[in-house]
Amino acid sequence: MPAKAADLTIAVGGAFTSMDPHFFDLSPNHALAWHVFDRLVHPDLDQRPAPGLATSWRAVDELTWEFKLREGVRFQDGTPFTADDVVFTFARAPNVPNSPTSMGQYIRPVTRLEVVDPHTIRLHTAEPVPLIPQMMGSFSIVGRRQGEVNGQALGTAEYNSGRAAIGTGPYKLASFAIGDRAVFTRNPDWWGPKQPWDRVTYRLISNDSARVAALQSGDVDAIDTVPTRDVERIRRDTRLTVQSRPGLRLIYLYVDANRPQSPYVTDRDGKVLPQNPLRDVRVRQALSLAINREGIRRQIMEGNSLPTGQAMPEGSMGYDPSIRVPPYDIDAAKKLLAEAGLPDGFNLTLHGPNDRYVNDDGIVQAIAQMWSRIGVRTAVSTSPASVFFTAGGVRDEHSISLTGWSTSTGEPDTHLSFMLATPDPPRGRSTRLRPSHYSNPDLDRLVDRALTTIDNEAREKLYFEAIRIGFQRDAAVIPIHHQVNVWAMRKGIAYTPQLSEQTRAMEFSLAR
């Protein structure tokens, strides 16, 4: 057990890769950065916009948003926070060298920043952007004086070393080791509510069994991504408590839906097929019908998932009650393959990570077995997330892969922009980590309209239409389920779960 009640040690399962808050648009990285850096908007526990470094915001007109910045805020080195730091952040965030995915989608819609005074800034856009407040809750604000030398923005290495990792957030960075841990100390001058922890150790323990063992032995105080097989056993342990909440994380399959040939789609002799069968919507629909989502929920996830046929979970913006979970229908799947000219099936390799999502390796293995029942002989290749995302995203080497996505806005805008819309990097739209090669002008037009529609009800209807096309009709991606997020901690520590899956010290407190 930790030496002092005011110290907290958390073990997380998601691999964080950098202290640079702009290097990689990845949930574990965002969770880590939240301790040191603030955002203009702080999403609440239900992902609704709430004041952060900005105390208020308003739409001046359809193309202009005004944000009032919090006065009296200082960076952890004592320098004041002003609108100039926002200007610096907007210039740096979408342009970090070697970034796997940048913050461009959140920043590029803003065509011009207008500094009205040191604590008022206006964001001008070329078209209406109703989600500007939500977007401002998606990336961290860094300081010009902390992150720039001789007019040049410091790079990721300087943030990882701690030199530039000086924010306005609730904790100061004491040390950081990639792939191991970060240590934070409480920032007594933070503008927000006083934090109960003098020192936070944030450890990466990607192995599920090791993470649970660390909690049971008292080496750590709390863990996230509790293995589903251990949830009930931990609940029965009188020394421990469990918290859970359905989250926004969609687990799905991206499909190489458009390349003429695909590297891991072969004939029975292992030769790449001259025509990629995944281009045929009937084949993609057959693969979806052959997945027993309820079986995965029951047998693999042990009840800790919500099978789905769409982007958003029930109760959230963009959830369409008319879209049902795809049925498990082997006969219908075989019929579709026959109609596509593949009555004897084909060979396929299904890729996936083995340390990124809850039971990811087990889900991949189960789906491969299910597909074999319709004549699609499926080999399995899983790897650590760092290897998987590089091969499948950066190098575009996969034919079909299991992956996940969680929106940072609480709406399906990023699902549509990143997973389905035709890549358009200047506008912040890219499928670099999910290269399905799918492109549909009709869907693109719906996405464009949705992302410029101010009225919430009208925007949601456009979301519905786009999701019906991309998820249902075209099966450009194959949804599996939404994760139920589970945390466990020792008695004496309370945790307030959020809709986001991110695990942060700020949600932990001493139990009363």
SVG drawing of the C-alpha trace seen along z (x, -y; Angstrom):
<svg xmlns="http://www.w3.org/2000/svg" viewBox="-37 -44 53 68">
<polyline fill="none" stroke="black" stroke-width="0.4" points="0.0,0.0 1.3,-3.5 3.2,-5.2 0.8,-8.2 -2.9,-8.5 -2.2,-11.6 -0.2,-9.6 -2.0,-7.8 -0.7,-5.1 -2.7,-4.2 -2.0,-1.4 -3.4,-1.8 -3.6,0.7 -3.5,-1.6 0.0,-2.4 0.8,-6.1 3.6,-7.2 4.4,-10.8 4.1,-13.8 3.6,-16.0 -0.1,-16.7 -0.2,-17.3 1.9,-14.4 -0.7,-11.6 -4.5,-11.9 -4.7,-8.8 -6.9,-8.4 -4.0,-7.2 -1.9,-10.1 -4.8,-12.6 -5.4,-11.1 -1.8,-11.5 -1.5,-15.1 -4.7,-16.2 -2.7,-16.1 -0.3,-18.8 -2.2,-20.8 -5.7,-22.4 -8.0,-22.9 -10.2,-25.9 -13.3,-23.7 -13.3,-20.9 -15.9,-18.3 -17.9,-17.1 -18.4,-13.5 -21.1,-13.2 -18.9,-14.8 -20.9,-18.0 -18.9,-21.3 -18.0,-23.0 -15.7,-25.9 -12.0,-25.4 -9.4,-27.9 -12.3,-29.7 -15.1,-30.7 -17.7,-31.3 -18.2,-31.3 -20.8,-32.5 -21.5,-32.5 -21.1,-36.1 -22.5,-35.1 -22.5,-31.9 -18.8,-32.3 -17.4,-33.7 -17.1,-32.3 -15.9,-34.4 -14.2,-32.9 -13.6,-34.7 -10.4,-33.4 -10.0,-32.8 -8.1,-35.6 -5.4,-35.1 -4.3,-31.7 -0.6,-31.1 1.5,-28.4 3.4,-26.2 6.5,-28.3 4.6,-31.4 4.1,-33.1 0.6,-34.3 -1.8,-32.6 -3.1,-34.9 -4.7,-34.7 -1.2,-34.6 -0.8,-31.1 -3.9,-30.1 -2.5,-31.5 0.7,-29.6 -1.2,-26.4 -3.2,-26.7 0.0,-27.1 1.8,-24.2 -0.9,-21.5 -1.7,-20.5 2.0,-20.6 4.0,-18.4 6.6,-16.5 6.2,-12.7 2.8,-12.8 0.8,-9.6 -2.4,-11.6 -2.4,-15.3 -4.9,-17.7 -5.7,-19.1 -9.3,-18.0 -10.1,-20.2 -8.1,-23.2 -8.1,-23.5 -11.8,-24.6 -10.6,-27.9 -9.3,-30.1 -8.3,-33.1 -7.7,-33.9 -8.5,-37.4 -7.1,-38.5 -9.5,-41.1 -7.6,-41.6 -5.4,-39.4 -8.4,-37.5 -10.7,-37.5 -10.2,-35.7 -12.4,-35.2 -12.3,-32.1 -13.3,-32.8 -14.3,-30.0 -15.0,-29.8 -18.3,-28.0 -20.6,-27.4 -18.9,-25.0 -21.5,-24.2 -19.1,-22.0 -16.4,-24.6 -17.0,-24.4 -16.7,-20.6 -13.6,-20.8 -12.0,-23.2 -12.3,-20.4 -10.3,-18.0 -6.8,-19.4 -4.4,-20.9 -3.2,-24.5 0.5,-24.9 2.5,-28.1 4.5,-30.1 7.2,-31.0 7.4,-27.4 7.3,-25.8 9.2,-28.2 12.8,-29.1 14.0,-31.8 10.7,-31.7 10.8,-27.9 8.3,-25.6 10.0,-22.9 9.5,-19.4 8.1,-16.2 11.5,-15.3 11.5,-18.5 8.0,-17.6 9.1,-14.1 12.1,-15.3 10.0,-17.7 11.6,-20.8 8.4,-22.0 5.9,-20.0 4.8,-23.0 1.1,-23.7 -1.6,-25.3 -3.1,-22.0 -3.7,-20.4 -0.4,-18.6 3.3,-19.2 5.4,-16.7 8.1,-15.3 9.4,-12.5 8.4,-10.6 9.6,-7.4 7.9,-6.2 6.4,-2.8 6.7,-2.8 5.4,-5.7 4.9,-9.3 5.1,-10.9 3.2,-14.1 3.1,-16.4 0.1,-18.5 0.0,-22.1 -1.0,-24.1 -1.7,-27.2 -4.1,-25.5 -7.2,-27.6 -9.6,-24.6 -10.7,-22.6 -8.0,-21.5 -6.7,-18.0 -6.4,-15.5 -3.2,-13.9 0.2,-15.3 1.9,-12.8 0.5,-10.7 2.3,-7.8 0.8,-6.9 2.0,-3.5 1.6,-1.5 1.0,2.2 -0.4,3.5 -0.6,7.2 -4.0,7.8 -3.0,10.3 0.0,8.2 -2.2,5.2 -4.8,7.0 -2.0,8.6 -0.5,5.2 -3.8,4.0 -4.4,7.1 -0.8,6.9 -1.2,3.2 1.5,2.1 -1.0,-0.2 -4.2,-1.9 -6.3,-1.7 -6.4,-0.1 -8.5,-0.6 -9.5,1.8 -10.2,4.5 -10.1,7.8 -13.7,9.0 -12.8,12.5 -11.8,10.8 -14.6,8.4 -16.8,10.6 -13.9,11.9 -12.7,8.4 -16.2,7.4 -16.2,10.2 -12.8,9.0 -13.7,6.9 -10.5,5.0 -11.5,3.6 -14.3,1.8 -15.4,1.7 -16.9,-1.0 -18.2,-0.6 -19.9,-2.7 -20.8,-2.1 -18.5,-4.3 -18.2,-5.8 -15.5,-3.4 -16.7,-1.6 -14.9,1.6 -15.2,2.3 -13.6,3.8 -12.1,1.5 -12.3,3.1 -10.1,2.6 -13.2,1.7 -11.8,0.2 -8.2,1.2 -8.3,3.5 -6.1,6.0 -5.6,6.4 -2.5,8.0 -4.1,10.5 -7.0,11.7 -5.9,14.8 -7.1,18.0 -6.9,21.4 -3.2,21.6 -2.3,18.3 -2.0,16.3 -3.3,12.7 -6.6,12.7 -6.6,10.6 -9.7,8.9 -10.3,7.8 -13.6,9.4 -13.9,6.9 -14.8,4.3 -18.1,6.1 -20.7,4.9 -22.3,8.3 -19.0,9.8 -18.7,7.1 -22.3,7.7 -21.7,11.4 -18.8,11.0 -20.9,8.8 -23.8,11.3 -21.4,14.1 -20.4,12.3 -22.2,13.4 -22.1,10.2 -24.2,11.5 -21.9,14.5 -18.9,12.2 -20.7,10.1 -21.6,13.2 -18.5,15.4 -15.6,13.1 -16.7,9.9 -18.6,11.6 -21.4,9.2 -19.2,6.0 -20.1,4.8 -23.1,3.5 -23.5,5.1 -24.2,2.5 -24.7,1.7 -23.9,-2.0 -21.4,-4.6 -22.9,-5.9 -24.2,-4.2 -27.8,-4.6 -28.6,-7.9 -25.9,-9.9 -26.1,-12.4 -26.2,-10.5 -27.7,-7.3 -30.4,-6.1 -33.0,-3.8 -34.1,-2.5 -30.7,-0.8 -30.7,2.6 -27.8,4.8 -27.0,6.9 -28.4,10.4 -26.2,13.5 -27.3,15.4 -24.9,18.0 -27.3,19.0 -27.8,15.4 -24.0,14.8 -23.4,17.9 -26.1,16.8 -24.5,13.4 -21.1,14.9 -22.6,17.1 -24.3,14.1 -20.9,12.4 -19.5,15.3 -17.6,16.8 -19.7,19.9 -16.5,21.6 -15.3,18.6 -11.6,17.4 -8.7,17.0 -8.2,13.9 -6.0,12.7 -7.6,10.7 -5.2,8.3 -5.7,6.7 -3.9,5.4 -3.4,7.6 -2.9,4.9 -5.0,1.9 -8.7,2.8 -10.6,5.0 -10.1,8.6 -9.0,7.5 -7.0,10.7 -9.9,12.9 -12.4,11.0 -10.1,11.4 -9.8,15.1 -13.6,15.5 -14.4,13.6 -11.9,15.7 -13.6,18.9 -17.0,17.5 -15.9,16.6 -14.6,20.1 -18.2,21.3 -19.1,19.5 -16.1,20.7 -13.8,17.7 -10.7,19.4 -9.3,16.8 -5.8,16.6 -5.2,14.4 -2.3,11.9 -2.3,9.8 0.5,7.6 1.2,4.9 -0.6,1.6 2.6,-0.2 3.3,2.4 -0.3,2.9 -1.0,-0.8 2.3,-1.4 1.7,1.6 -2.0,1.1 -2.2,-2.7 1.1,-4.3 2.1,-1.5 -1.4,-0.5 -0.5,3.2 -3.7,4.8 -6.9,6.1 -9.2,6.1 -8.5,5.3 -10.1,4.9 -9.7,1.5 -11.6,-1.1 -12.7,-4.7 -14.0,-7.1 -15.3,-10.5 -13.9,-13.4 -16.9,-15.7 -19.7,-13.4 -21.1,-13.3 -20.4,-11.0 -18.6,-13.8 -15.2,-12.2 -16.5,-8.7 -17.7,-10.1 -14.7,-12.4 -12.1,-9.8 -13.7,-6.4 -16.0,-7.1 -15.4,-10.5 -13.0,-10.7 -9.6,-11.8 -9.1,-15.6 -6.0,-16.4 -6.2,-20.2 -9.6,-20.1 -8.4,-17.8 -10.0,-14.7 -7.9,-11.7 -8.2,-7.9 -4.5,-7.5 -4.9,-5.0 -8.0,-3.4 -7.3,-3.1 -10.5,-1.5 -10.0,-3.4 -13.8,-3.8 -15.1,-6.9 -18.7,-7.9 -19.5,-11.4 -23.1,-11.2 -21.8,-10.4 -19.2,-13.2 -22.0,-15.7 -24.0,-14.5 -20.9,-14.9 -20.2,-18.4 -23.8,-19.4 -23.9,-17.9 -20.7,-19.6 -22.0,-23.0 -25.5,-22.6 -26.1,-24.7 -29.5,-23.3 -28.9,-20.1 -32.0,-18.2 -31.3,-18.9 -27.6,-17.9 -28.6,-14.7 -30.8,-13.7 -27.9,-14.2 -25.8,-12.0 -28.5,-9.3 -28.5,-9.4 -24.7,-9.2 -24.5,-6.3 -27.2,-4.4 -25.2,-4.6 -21.7,-4.0 -22.5,-1.5 -25.6,0.3 -26.0,0.1 -22.3,0.0 -20.8,1.8 -17.7,-0.3 -16.9,0.4 -18.3,3.4 -19.3,2.3 -19.0,4.9 -19.8,3.3 -19.4,0.4 -17.1,1.2 -18.3,1.1 -15.4,-0.6 -14.5,1.0 -12.2,-0.4 -11.1,1.2 -9.5,-0.4 -8.7,0.3 -11.1,-0.5 -10.8,-4.1 -10.6,-5.5 -13.6,-6.6 -13.9,-7.0 -16.4,-8.9 -16.5,-7.3 -16.9,-9.4 -18.4,-8.6 -15.0,-8.9 -12.7,-5.9 -9.8,-8.1 -8.4,-7.4 -7.1,-10.5 -6.2,-11.2 -8.7,-14.1 -11.6,-11.6 -10.2,-9.8 -10.8,-11.0 -10.5,-9.8 -13.7,-8.0 -15.8,-9.6"/>
</svg>
